[in-house]
Amino acid sequence: MHFISEKLDEYVVKHSEDEPALLKALTRETYQKILQPRMLSGHYQGRVLSVLSKLIRPKVILEIGTYTGYSALCLAEGLDQKGVLHTIDINEELLDFQRSYFDKSDYGSQIFQHLGPAADIIPTLDNTFDLVFMDADKPNYINYFNQIIDKLNPGGVILSDNVLWSGKVIEALDPNDLSTKIVLDYNKLLKEDPRLETVLLPIRDGLTVSIRK
């Protein structure tokens, strides 16, 4: 989803940090072999995730929604030297694909994969988090938020993807469209929760940055 002209978008990408070679290869193979490749964070958003992570220097990252591992690798670029990244996905068929790229990176030993419903796995993680990336099934965004908010360290950051939901957030709501309703409720929650300071960035399909006070 692009909310600016294609030419202007090309200019933005051209004047942002280059995409690392490993991530170019991951993108290429994802498009060749995996269903729904548009789910990738992609070059520009990936560089945004990388820069934000480098600013935060997290010791523990939680990612909810791995897909083929692109965003995990971007976030891992900012990890503390002894930091770890826990990433959760429900698709068993992608585990080996993810791991092959994790192990080609400099962060393979720091990335831990978890298979299964995130709502079941999050309570089992004996960690508090410096950075959480929310990019999974939209109907559960609020449920995941409620599970992680008390595990988020002061000054910790929640990054929430797809919060503009292809522009549906400003359209008339279809009462049968649960995903859009949850995204609307989630955006309202992030804005109004007194524990957070939030800004919604119109990057790709919308990326919210929320800091735990």
trRosetta pair geometry for C-beta under 8 A, 3 or more apart (Angstrom, degrees):
i j d omega theta_ij theta_ji phi_ij phi_ji
1 164 7.0 -159 113 91 150 117
1 166 5.1 -152 -89 -109 139 60
1 167 7.1 -172 -159 -21 134 88
1 204 6.1 95 64 172 79 61
1 205 4.3 88 41 -88 125 83
2 5 8.0 -2 141 147 123 4
2 6 6.8 77 115 -87 163 61
2 9 5.3 -38 -147 -75 132 153
2 204 7.4 -40 -87 -127 54 49
3 164 7.6 -53 -54 149 136 166
3 167 7.7 146 -95 -75 103 104
3 202 5.5 -73 57 172 150 118
4 8 4.6 -89 148 88 118 126
4 9 5.4 153 82 -59 100 84
4 12 7.5 89 72 -18 147 138
5 8 4.5 86 60 12 89 104
5 9 6.7 -150 94 -8 43 87
6 9 5.5 -55 -146 37 30 115
6 10 6.4 35 153 -22 64 103
7 10 5.6 -50 -150 32 32 113
7 11 6.6 35 149 -20 63 103
8 11 5.4 -49 -152 32 37 115
8 12 6.5 42 149 -22 66 101
9 12 5.6 -49 -151 32 34 114
9 13 6.5 30 153 -15 65 105
10 13 5.9 -56 -148 39 32 109
10 14 6.1 33 154 -22 66 110
11 14 5.6 -56 -144 37 29 113
11 15 6.3 5 163 1 65 112
12 15 6.5 -76 -149 49 23 94
12 16 6.3 21 155 -24 64 114
12 44 6.7 45 118 -129 105 139
13 16 5.7 -62 -146 32 31 112
13 43 6.2 59 -149 104 115 124
13 44 5.0 -86 -102 -73 89 113
16 44 6.0 87 61 -126 158 80
16 47 5.3 135 153 94 120 156
17 47 4.7 169 59 -146 104 132
17 50 7.5 -95 74 77 148 136
17 51 7.5 159 3 -58 139 110
19 23 5.4 -116 178 86 95 117
19 24 5.4 115 117 -62 117 89
19 27 7.8 -8 169 -9 148 142
19 43 4.2 -71 -72 -127 128 99
19 46 6.9 61 -122 75 94 133
19 47 7.2 -101 -87 -53 64 107
20 23 4.8 83 66 12 86 104
20 24 7.1 -147 99 -9 44 86
21 24 5.5 -52 -150 32 36 115
21 25 6.5 35 153 -18 66 103
22 25 5.7 -55 -154 36 33 111
22 26 6.4 35 148 -20 66 105
22 73 7.1 -133 111 -180 121 153
22 101 6.8 130 171 -159 105 93
22 104 5.9 170 -136 115 123 116
22 105 6.0 133 149 -87 166 82
23 26 5.2 -46 -143 35 39 116
23 27 6.3 45 154 -22 65 100
23 43 7.5 134 123 -100 125 64
23 46 6.3 145 -170 158 153 162
23 70 6.2 88 -144 -141 97 88
23 73 6.3 -175 -85 97 99 138
23 74 7.3 60 -101 -66 144 88
24 27 5.7 -52 -151 34 30 112
24 28 6.4 31 152 -19 64 106
25 28 5.7 -53 -147 36 32 112
25 29 6.3 23 158 -12 66 108
25 101 7.9 176 95 -115 102 107
26 29 6.1 -60 -145 42 28 104
26 30 6.1 33 155 -24 64 108
26 68 6.3 158 179 127 102 118
26 69 6.8 -108 -152 78 141 96
26 70 5.6 164 121 -89 136 86
26 73 7.3 169 -19 17 167 154
26 101 5.1 56 -97 -122 116 149
27 30 5.7 -56 -147 34 28 114
27 31 6.5 22 158 -14 64 107
27 37 7.9 93 -164 -174 64 116
27 40 6.1 95 -117 -167 83 165
27 42 7.3 77 -113 -118 127 55
27 43 7.6 -10 -67 -52 158 82
27 70 7.0 66 -72 -103 76 133
28 31 6.1 -61 -154 38 28 106
28 32 6.4 22 152 -17 64 112
29 32 5.4 -57 -144 39 35 113
29 33 5.8 -12 172 15 71 117
29 34 7.8 59 129 -7 68 104
29 68 8.0 177 93 -177 94 147
29 97 7.9 -173 127 -156 123 108
30 33 6.9 -83 -133 52 18 81
30 34 4.8 -44 -156 37 63 125
30 37 4.9 130 133 -128 96 101
30 40 5.9 109 113 -66 161 127
30 68 4.8 -149 -100 21 116 171
30 70 7.4 -34 -42 -46 155 121
31 34 7.6 -27 -52 46 14 83
31 37 4.5 72 -95 -141 61 169
33 97 7.7 -171 101 -116 132 137
34 37 5.9 114 81 -80 92 82
34 68 5.8 -130 -22 -70 174 129
34 94 7.3 55 -126 -106 127 106
34 97 7.2 113 -75 -179 125 169
36 39 4.9 43 134 -17 103 114
37 40 5.9 -6 176 -12 67 111
39 67 5.1 -170 121 -119 120 146
40 67 6.8 -163 -87 125 51 148
40 68 6.9 -28 -93 41 92 114
40 70 5.1 52 -150 17 90 160
41 45 4.5 -129 176 96 87 114
41 46 4.7 119 108 -68 117 79
41 49 6.4 -20 -180 -10 156 141
41 70 5.2 -162 30 109 96 117
41 71 4.3 112 -29 -75 139 95
41 74 6.5 -90 81 8 153 150
41 135 7.8 -38 -76 -139 99 164
41 161 7.6 -96 -107 -118 92 148
42 45 5.4 67 63 31 85 100
42 46 6.0 -152 89 -16 33 102
42 70 7.6 48 -36 148 26 153
42 204 7.2 143 50 -99 127 144
43 46 5.8 -70 -148 36 14 114
43 47 6.6 9 161 -17 58 105
44 47 5.9 -56 -152 32 30 106
44 48 6.7 31 149 -18 64 103
44 203 7.5 -155 129 -168 108 103
44 204 7.1 157 86 -54 112 107
45 48 5.3 -49 -151 34 40 116
45 49 6.4 43 150 -20 68 101
45 71 8.0 -34 121 -100 105 99
45 161 8.0 72 -178 -124 141 115
45 203 6.0 131 -104 148 89 114
45 204 5.0 -28 -64 -13 127 142
45 207 7.0 160 -141 -54 107 141
46 49 5.6 -51 -149 34 34 111
46 50 6.4 36 151 -21 64 105
46 70 6.1 -79 -98 158 127 102
46 71 6.7 -133 -109 -100 80 57
46 74 4.2 -146 -164 -85 80 145
47 50 5.4 -49 -146 36 36 117
47 51 6.3 36 156 -19 66 104
47 74 7.3 -108 -66 -143 23 122
48 51 6.0 -56 -147 37 29 107
48 52 6.3 27 156 -16 64 108
48 203 5.9 48 -65 -168 174 161
48 207 6.9 127 122 63 145 170
49 52 5.9 -58 -146 39 29 110
49 53 6.2 27 156 -18 64 110
49 71 5.8 -106 -166 -150 178 83
49 74 4.2 69 88 124 118 128
49 75 5.5 -62 160 -68 112 73
49 133 7.1 31 -139 -109 121 138
49 159 7.0 121 -118 153 87 169
50 53 5.9 -60 -149 38 27 109
50 54 6.3 26 155 -18 64 108
50 74 4.5 -97 -58 -171 86 83
50 75 7.3 -121 -88 -74 49 26
50 77 4.6 6 -141 59 97 141
50 78 6.5 159 -166 -35 50 101
51 54 5.6 -55 -147 37 31 111
51 55 6.5 33 153 -20 64 104
51 78 8.0 76 177 -70 5 128
52 55 5.7 -54 -152 33 32 112
52 56 6.4 23 154 -13 66 109
52 78 7.4 -90 92 -33 47 165
52 131 8.0 138 128 -136 100 132
52 157 7.3 -141 167 124 113 159
52 159 6.7 104 117 -80 156 136
52 209 7.1 -142 -135 -110 139 124
53 56 5.7 -60 -145 41 33 107
53 57 7.9 107 159 -66 57 25
53 58 6.4 -66 -153 11 81 107
53 61 7.3 -1 -130 -92 117 139
53 74 7.2 147 7 135 139 70
53 75 4.8 154 -78 -150 149 55
53 76 7.6 5 156 10 161 11
53 77 6.1 110 84 68 130 76
53 78 2.7 175 127 28 88 141
53 79 7.2 -18 167 -44 120 52
53 131 6.3 75 -115 -160 80 174
54 57 6.9 25 -169 -67 34 67
54 77 6.5 -38 -60 116 98 93
54 78 3.9 -126 -62 -106 45 102
55 78 7.3 -32 23 -140 45 141
56 78 6.2 67 55 147 84 140
56 130 6.2 149 158 146 116 107
56 131 5.4 105 116 -69 158 122
56 157 5.7 -103 -101 15 142 133
57 78 6.1 -118 -90 170 38 90
57 79 7.8 67 -160 178 48 14
57 80 5.6 75 169 -73 82 79
57 130 8.0 -58 94 148 50 151
58 61 5.1 98 104 -64 146 85
58 78 6.5 63 20 112 85 103
58 79 6.3 -50 74 -116 79 55
58 80 6.5 -115 100 -13 33 93
58 83 6.0 106 108 -147 66 147
58 129 7.6 -1 -161 -179 128 67
58 130 3.5 173 -135 88 90 123
58 131 4.1 -89 -69 2 154 113
58 156 7.9 69 -116 -131 108 83
59 79 7.7 84 -123 -163 23 74
59 80 4.5 -9 -95 21 64 143
59 82 7.2 0 -143 85 91 80
59 83 4.6 -147 -149 -106 37 94
59 84 7.6 18 156 24 59 68
59 130 5.6 103 33 -13 69 139
60 83 6.5 -150 -62 -156 36 88
60 84 5.8 1 -115 63 69 84
60 85 7.8 156 -163 -90 44 38
60 86 7.5 8 -172 1 89 102
60 127 5.0 -170 -168 179 154 130
60 128 6.8 119 62 87 145 48
60 129 5.2 -112 106 -117 104 53
60 130 5.6 123 54 7 67 89
60 131 7.7 176 95 35 49 71
61 75 5.4 149 -172 149 160 126
61 76 7.4 -134 40 -83 152 57
61 79 6.7 -91 -10 -93 122 95
61 83 7.1 59 -8 161 91 121
61 84 7.4 -151 33 104 73 47
61 85 4.2 -12 66 -115 111 82
61 86 7.1 -177 91 29 59 62
61 129 6.9 73 -131 -154 20 99
61 130 6.9 -52 -74 63 57 85
61 131 4.7 -21 -113 75 83 102
61 132 7.4 165 -164 -86 59 34
61 133 7.1 17 -179 -4 105 100
62 85 7.8 177 -79 -160 22 59
62 86 5.2 -14 -112 68 67 101
62 87 7.8 156 -165 -85 43 41
62 88 7.7 7 -173 -5 86 108
62 122 7.6 64 -165 -121 144 91
62 125 7.1 112 -105 124 122 170
62 127 7.5 165 -62 89 109 129
62 129 4.8 -55 -2 -110 111 143
62 131 7.5 179 30 96 62 55
62 132 4.7 -9 67 -114 100 81
62 133 7.3 -169 97 28 54 64
62 148 6.6 -158 81 -127 153 132
62 151 8.0 49 -17 111 153 128
63 66 6.4 93 114 -87 121 67
63 71 6.6 156 -144 107 137 108
63 72 5.4 -122 20 -93 169 86
63 75 6.4 173 -71 35 122 159
63 85 6.5 24 -7 179 110 102
63 86 7.1 -175 28 94 70 51
63 87 4.1 -7 64 -113 113 83
63 88 6.9 -177 93 21 63 68
63 132 7.7 170 -83 -160 33 50
63 133 4.6 -4 -117 59 77 108
63 135 7.2 -22 -170 34 87 105
64 88 5.4 -11 -122 56 55 113
64 118 4.9 54 -144 -132 103 155
64 122 7.7 -6 -94 -73 116 116
64 132 7.2 20 -7 -177 103 95
64 133 6.9 -167 27 92 66 60
64 134 5.4 2 53 -122 118 54
64 135 6.6 152 82 39 69 54
64 136 4.6 -77 139 -16 91 125
64 144 5.6 74 -151 -154 173 148
65 88 7.2 1 -30 81 31 75
65 89 6.3 77 -142 -97 30 82
65 118 7.7 -40 -44 -55 65 141
65 133 7.8 -108 54 116 92 91
65 134 7.5 64 15 -179 118 35
65 135 4.0 -131 75 93 134 71
65 136 3.4 -164 -59 -73 110 71
65 137 7.7 171 -86 -13 117 53
66 69 5.9 3 175 -79 96 58
66 71 7.9 -155 -147 56 40 97
66 72 6.0 3 -138 -37 83 131
66 87 4.4 91 -91 154 106 118
66 88 6.7 -172 -31 75 100 24
66 89 3.7 -82 29 -41 105 125
66 94 7.0 168 97 112 111 131
66 98 5.8 5 154 -110 131 148
66 113 7.0 25 -90 -130 164 91
67 70 6.9 -27 86 21 114 93
67 71 7.4 72 41 14 111 105
67 89 6.9 -173 -35 -113 28 138
67 91 7.9 41 -116 35 37 137
67 94 6.9 -103 178 -176 30 164
67 135 7.8 -60 -13 122 113 118
68 94 6.1 -115 -95 -159 57 121
68 97 5.7 -60 -139 127 86 122
68 98 6.2 -165 -168 -83 39 73
68 101 7.4 62 155 14 85 148
69 72 4.9 -60 -157 43 63 119
69 73 5.9 63 148 -25 87 101
69 87 7.5 95 -116 124 72 167
69 97 7.4 -166 -2 118 119 80
69 98 4.0 142 -54 -138 122 80
69 101 5.1 157 90 72 143 127
69 102 6.0 -111 -158 -52 145 88
70 73 6.1 -63 -158 34 27 107
70 74 6.6 24 150 -16 65 107
71 74 5.4 -52 -148 36 39 114
71 75 6.2 36 155 -17 70 105
71 133 6.2 -171 149 148 128 157
71 135 6.4 57 50 36 171 162
72 75 5.9 -57 -146 40 29 108
72 76 6.1 34 154 -27 64 109
72 85 6.1 138 -161 140 92 142
72 87 4.8 -24 -101 -78 132 152
72 98 7.5 45 38 -160 148 110
72 102 7.2 -30 111 -92 129 103
72 111 6.1 83 162 -138 124 131
73 76 5.5 -50 -143 32 31 117
73 77 7.3 49 153 -37 57 91
73 101 6.7 -71 -60 138 138 112
73 102 7.1 -147 -79 -99 95 60
73 105 5.6 -159 -133 -84 108 158
73 107 6.9 161 -131 49 64 130
74 77 6.1 -42 -170 5 35 116
75 78 6.6 -65 -175 34 46 101
75 79 7.7 68 135 -50 69 89
75 85 6.3 129 103 -123 112 139
75 131 6.9 -178 -162 121 117 137
75 133 6.0 -110 -77 -28 149 143
76 79 5.2 -19 -160 -18 54 121
76 85 5.3 -85 -89 -16 90 152
76 105 7.0 80 91 136 144 148
76 107 3.9 111 161 156 137 172
76 110 6.4 137 -148 90 113 119
76 111 6.1 -44 -92 -70 141 110
77 107 7.6 -101 -67 -41 42 142
78 131 7.9 63 90 -13 126 168
79 83 3.7 -153 -174 75 95 129
79 84 7.4 115 -150 -23 133 11
79 85 6.4 -94 -83 -42 131 103
79 107 6.5 116 24 -129 141 125
79 110 5.9 128 134 149 168 152
80 83 3.7 115 51 -41 81 110
83 110 6.2 51 93 -164 64 131
84 110 5.3 -149 -113 -170 51 76
84 111 7.6 164 -164 -85 65 26
84 112 6.3 14 -179 -3 112 113
84 127 7.9 -120 77 -109 120 152
85 107 7.2 30 15 161 127 127
85 110 6.0 63 13 131 86 89
85 111 4.9 -17 68 -110 106 70
85 112 7.0 173 87 25 52 70
86 112 5.1 -24 -106 71 66 104
86 114 6.2 24 -176 -13 94 122
86 125 6.0 105 155 -125 174 138
86 127 7.0 171 -9 30 141 152
87 98 7.7 -153 98 -175 139 145
87 111 6.5 -2 4 -168 116 96
87 112 7.2 159 22 80 69 51
87 113 5.9 -30 71 -110 92 57
87 114 6.9 178 87 24 40 82
88 114 4.5 -28 -102 75 75 109
88 115 7.9 176 -152 -79 61 16
88 116 7.4 -60 -160 62 98 63
88 118 4.6 110 121 -102 145 88
88 121 5.2 169 -122 77 131 149
88 122 7.4 -55 -45 -60 164 76
88 136 7.5 -23 93 -76 99 142
89 94 6.4 -54 121 72 150 126
89 95 7.9 -173 72 -78 118 70
89 98 7.6 165 23 -51 147 155
89 113 7.5 -39 27 -159 98 94
89 114 7.7 135 22 78 54 61
89 115 6.7 -26 75 -113 68 58
89 136 7.9 -167 -111 -110 60 108
90 115 7.2 101 -129 -167 27 62
90 116 6.3 16 -114 -175 68 12
90 117 6.1 35 -98 -79 114 47
90 118 7.6 -81 -52 -26 96 75
91 94 4.6 46 105 9 113 112
91 95 7.9 -167 105 -36 67 72
92 95 5.9 -25 -165 -15 48 117
92 115 5.8 59 -95 -156 75 136
93 97 7.9 24 135 0 63 118
94 97 5.0 -64 -159 47 60 117
94 98 5.6 64 145 -28 87 102
95 98 5.9 -58 -151 35 27 110
95 99 6.3 20 157 -16 64 111
95 113 6.1 122 -140 152 88 155
95 115 6.3 -25 -82 -78 126 125
96 99 5.7 -55 -143 39 32 111
96 100 6.3 40 156 -29 65 102
97 100 6.0 -52 -153 25 27 113
97 101 7.2 12 156 -5 59 104
98 101 6.4 -74 -165 42 31 100
98 102 6.1 29 149 -21 72 111
98 113 6.3 121 103 -99 138 135
99 102 5.3 -52 -139 38 36 114
99 103 5.9 30 163 -16 69 108
99 108 7.9 73 -164 -146 65 102
99 113 6.7 -71 -71 -21 94 147
100 103 6.3 -60 -149 39 23 105
100 104 6.7 23 151 -19 59 109
101 104 5.5 -52 -146 34 38 112
101 105 6.6 40 154 -25 65 104
102 105 5.9 -62 -160 28 32 113
102 107 6.9 -82 -161 90 76 81
102 108 4.6 115 140 -117 78 74
102 111 4.7 -121 -150 69 129 143
102 113 7.8 -135 -20 -47 163 109
103 108 4.1 75 -106 -126 44 146
104 108 7.4 117 22 -63 28 123
105 108 5.7 147 62 -47 79 79
107 110 4.7 -67 -170 49 78 113
107 111 5.6 74 130 -30 96 106
108 111 6.2 -66 -146 32 29 106
114 121 4.8 118 152 -161 137 149
114 125 7.9 -70 -67 -72 160 110
116 120 5.6 -70 136 71 120 123
116 121 5.5 138 77 -52 105 112
117 120 4.5 77 76 8 97 106
117 121 6.9 174 89 -9 49 91
118 121 5.6 -66 -140 43 36 105
118 122 5.8 43 166 -34 75 103
118 136 5.9 -169 -13 3 147 178
118 140 7.1 141 61 123 114 144
118 144 6.0 4 118 -104 132 113
119 122 6.6 -35 -131 20 23 112
119 140 6.4 -108 -52 -162 115 136
119 143 5.8 -18 -100 139 119 127
119 144 7.0 -104 -80 -80 75 70
119 147 6.8 -173 -131 -47 63 155
120 123 7.4 -69 -174 32 29 100
120 124 7.5 14 145 -12 62 116
121 124 5.7 -69 -160 37 43 111
121 125 6.8 47 150 -34 75 100
122 125 6.0 -51 -156 16 37 113
122 144 6.9 156 -49 -140 158 74
122 147 4.6 73 111 144 148 137
122 148 6.3 -88 -160 -67 136 85
122 151 7.9 -162 177 16 99 156
123 147 6.6 -92 -58 -154 78 115
125 151 7.7 70 90 -161 107 159
127 151 7.0 68 98 -176 63 120
128 151 5.1 -160 -125 -174 60 67
128 152 7.1 156 -173 -101 86 7
128 153 5.1 97 142 -60 119 88
128 156 7.8 -126 156 -61 93 152
129 132 5.2 62 134 -58 150 93
129 148 6.6 -19 28 -166 142 106
129 151 5.6 55 6 128 96 95
129 152 5.5 -39 68 -106 94 58
129 153 6.6 -152 79 -4 38 87
129 156 5.8 100 105 -156 71 144
130 153 5.5 -16 -91 37 60 127
130 155 7.7 -16 -144 101 80 87
130 156 5.0 -140 -146 -115 33 92
130 157 7.3 16 152 24 59 78
131 156 6.6 -147 -61 -162 37 83
131 157 5.2 -1 -114 63 73 93
131 159 7.1 13 -172 -3 91 105
132 148 5.4 95 -112 164 162 152
132 152 6.5 -74 -11 -97 126 108
132 156 7.3 52 -6 159 92 114
132 157 7.3 -164 31 99 66 52
132 158 4.8 -16 67 -114 106 72
132 159 7.0 -174 91 29 53 66
133 159 4.8 -14 -112 68 69 108
133 161 7.2 32 -179 -22 87 109
134 141 6.3 81 170 -136 133 88
134 144 6.2 145 -127 106 111 140
134 145 7.4 3 -98 -70 152 80
134 158 6.4 22 -14 -177 115 98
134 159 6.8 -174 22 91 74 52
134 160 4.4 -9 61 -113 120 70
134 161 6.5 -167 90 17 64 74
135 160 7.9 167 -65 -156 63 40
135 161 4.1 25 -100 34 95 133
135 162 7.0 114 -132 1 73 107
136 140 6.7 -37 102 69 112 114
136 141 7.8 169 66 -82 81 67
136 144 7.0 122 49 -56 125 157
137 140 5.1 53 86 20 99 107
137 141 8.0 -140 100 -43 52 69
138 141 5.6 -15 -158 -28 49 113
138 162 6.8 -97 -84 106 113 131
138 165 7.3 72 -122 -104 155 117
138 179 4.3 70 82 -152 133 91
138 182 5.5 142 146 82 87 123
138 183 5.6 -28 -167 -59 125 95
138 186 7.9 -123 -166 -3 81 149
139 178 5.4 19 -102 131 113 115
139 179 5.8 -74 -55 -93 79 64
139 182 5.1 163 -120 -19 43 163
140 143 4.5 -56 -163 46 75 119
140 144 5.6 77 136 -26 91 97
140 182 7.9 20 -6 -178 19 156
141 144 5.9 -58 -150 37 28 108
141 145 6.3 32 152 -23 64 106
141 160 7.1 69 -154 -148 122 120
141 182 5.8 136 34 149 107 112
141 183 7.0 78 18 -93 155 54
141 186 4.5 -10 111 -97 133 151
142 145 5.4 -49 -147 33 34 117
142 146 6.5 34 155 -19 65 103
142 182 6.3 -127 -9 -160 107 96
142 185 6.3 -26 -62 110 137 113
142 186 5.4 -135 -64 -89 83 88
142 189 6.4 125 -116 -12 99 165
143 146 5.9 -56 -152 35 30 109
143 147 6.6 26 151 -17 63 108
144 147 5.6 -60 -152 37 34 111
144 148 6.2 10 160 -5 71 113
145 148 6.4 -72 -142 44 26 94
145 149 5.9 36 167 -44 68 106
145 158 7.5 51 -121 -151 87 160
145 186 7.0 163 -26 -138 145 97
145 189 6.8 103 118 120 166 143
145 190 8.0 -117 -127 -72 147 84
146 149 6.4 -34 -128 9 25 114
147 151 7.6 -8 141 7 61 123
148 151 5.2 -76 -156 51 52 108
148 152 6.0 65 147 -45 84 98
148 158 7.3 125 107 -100 130 118
149 152 5.7 -45 -152 12 33 118
149 193 7.8 -110 -133 -175 144 154
149 195 6.8 89 -176 91 117 150
149 212 7.7 154 -159 -103 70 116
152 156 4.1 -157 -179 85 85 140
152 158 6.7 -48 -110 -51 149 98
152 212 4.7 167 125 -54 117 149
153 156 4.2 115 57 -43 70 118
153 212 6.8 152 90 68 37 144
154 212 5.7 -127 -125 113 33 107
154 213 7.1 -36 -144 116 84 31
155 211 6.7 -21 -149 -171 37 100
155 212 6.3 -39 19 70 16 87
156 211 7.4 156 83 -153 34 56
156 212 4.6 18 55 21 81 125
157 209 6.3 -24 -163 -163 113 82
157 210 6.7 141 -158 75 59 50
157 211 5.5 -26 -99 -99 77 65
157 212 7.4 -128 -68 1 31 81
158 190 7.7 -134 87 -121 129 114
158 196 7.6 -42 30 -124 119 131
158 208 7.6 -2 108 105 90 98
158 209 7.8 151 80 -157 54 35
158 210 4.4 -12 58 62 99 108
158 212 7.7 87 -14 -44 93 90
159 207 6.3 -10 -169 -174 93 99
159 208 7.1 158 -155 80 42 56
159 209 6.1 -9 -103 -101 73 64
159 210 7.9 -170 -73 24 29 75
160 163 5.4 68 115 -57 106 122
160 186 7.2 -170 -173 148 152 125
160 190 6.9 -115 12 -77 152 153
160 207 7.0 156 76 -158 50 49
160 208 4.2 -4 52 52 104 107
160 210 7.0 33 -8 -2 110 115
161 205 7.0 56 173 77 79 102
161 206 7.5 125 -170 88 40 66
161 207 5.8 -11 -106 -106 59 79
162 165 5.8 66 163 -81 84 60
162 183 7.3 -90 124 -117 87 130
162 205 4.7 -1 -113 115 58 125
162 206 6.2 47 -177 62 12 94
163 169 7.5 27 153 -57 59 152
163 183 6.2 168 -142 -165 51 102
163 186 7.2 -122 -125 99 96 113
163 187 5.6 123 -172 -85 109 105
163 200 6.1 -120 103 -138 138 111
163 205 7.6 134 33 128 44 76
163 206 3.9 -120 63 128 72 123
163 207 6.9 143 19 -89 109 13
163 208 4.9 47 -11 -24 164 109
164 167 6.2 9 156 -69 99 39
164 169 5.7 -105 -151 13 46 128
164 200 7.9 125 -60 173 89 120
164 202 6.8 62 -58 -127 148 71
164 205 5.4 -154 57 175 96 54
164 206 3.1 152 -11 -38 90 130
165 168 4.5 -65 114 46 106 104
165 169 5.4 114 43 -40 107 91
165 179 7.1 165 -142 133 133 99
165 180 5.8 151 141 -112 154 74
165 183 4.6 99 -45 118 141 174
165 205 6.9 79 -66 175 19 107
165 206 7.1 -34 -12 31 52 138
166 205 6.4 -21 -59 -135 53 110
167 170 6.3 -56 -177 39 70 97
167 171 6.7 71 131 -28 81 109
168 171 5.2 -62 -147 33 48 117
168 177 7.4 -127 179 155 141 151
168 180 4.6 -93 132 -117 131 124
168 183 7.5 82 83 64 108 142
169 180 7.0 -165 -80 -159 53 90
169 183 6.2 -101 -85 117 103 116
169 184 5.9 159 -135 -86 84 81
169 187 6.8 49 -141 -2 139 159
169 206 7.8 52 -1 -52 144 167
173 177 6.5 -140 -169 57 72 116
173 180 6.1 -175 -132 114 88 124
173 181 6.3 86 -163 -81 131 81
173 184 7.2 -43 -93 -23 133 157
174 177 4.0 82 70 -12 101 113
174 180 7.1 83 42 44 85 141
177 180 4.3 13 132 26 119 115
177 181 6.3 142 98 -20 72 89
178 181 5.6 -61 -150 39 34 113
178 182 6.2 31 157 -19 70 107
179 182 5.9 -58 -150 36 29 108
179 183 6.4 28 154 -19 65 106
180 183 5.6 -53 -147 36 33 112
180 184 6.4 36 154 -19 65 104
181 184 5.8 -55 -153 36 30 113
181 185 6.3 26 152 -14 65 108
182 185 5.6 -56 -145 41 34 109
182 186 5.9 37 154 -24 68 108
183 186 5.5 -53 -142 37 29 114
183 187 6.3 32 157 -20 63 104
184 187 6.0 -54 -149 34 27 109
184 188 6.5 26 153 -16 61 108
185 188 5.7 -57 -151 38 32 113
185 189 6.3 38 149 -25 66 106
186 189 5.4 -51 -148 32 33 115
186 190 6.5 32 155 -18 65 102
187 190 5.9 -52 -149 35 32 110
187 191 6.4 30 154 -17 64 108
187 200 6.9 24 -145 -86 107 141
187 208 7.2 -171 -118 -69 77 148
188 191 5.8 -58 -149 38 31 111
188 192 6.0 3 163 0 67 118
189 192 6.4 -74 -138 48 22 94
189 193 5.8 32 167 -40 66 108
190 193 6.3 -40 -130 15 22 112
190 196 6.2 -77 -161 103 62 156
190 198 4.6 126 152 -116 96 160
190 200 7.9 110 99 -67 135 98
190 208 5.7 29 148 166 167 152
190 210 5.2 -108 -156 -83 108 138
191 198 5.7 -113 -93 71 45 139
193 196 4.7 47 86 19 107 110
193 198 7.9 82 47 -27 94 129
194 213 7.8 -57 147 23 60 143
195 212 6.2 -15 153 -143 94 73
195 213 5.8 -148 -172 31 45 99
196 210 4.5 -13 -165 -173 129 106
196 211 6.6 136 -157 66 68 42
196 212 6.3 -42 -99 -97 69 44
196 213 6.7 -149 -91 -16 15 91
197 210 7.1 155 74 -156 40 56
197 211 4.7 -16 57 56 95 99
197 213 6.1 100 -21 -68 96 94
198 208 6.1 -5 -165 -175 105 108
198 209 7.0 160 -149 86 54 50
198 210 4.4 -10 -99 -103 90 84
198 211 7.7 -166 -72 19 45 64
199 208 7.2 169 88 -152 38 64
199 209 5.4 -6 59 58 86 96
200 206 6.4 -13 -175 -163 102 99
200 207 7.7 152 -160 82 56 36
200 208 4.8 -29 -105 -100 70 85
201 206 7.3 147 80 -155 54 48
201 207 4.9 -22 65 69 105 86
201 208 7.1 175 18 -90 73 29
201 209 6.5 44 -14 -7 114 102
202 206 6.4 -28 -121 -99 45 66
203 206 7.1 114 55 -116 57 14
203 207 4.6 -23 58 16 112 116
204 207 7.0 57 48 -31 94 104
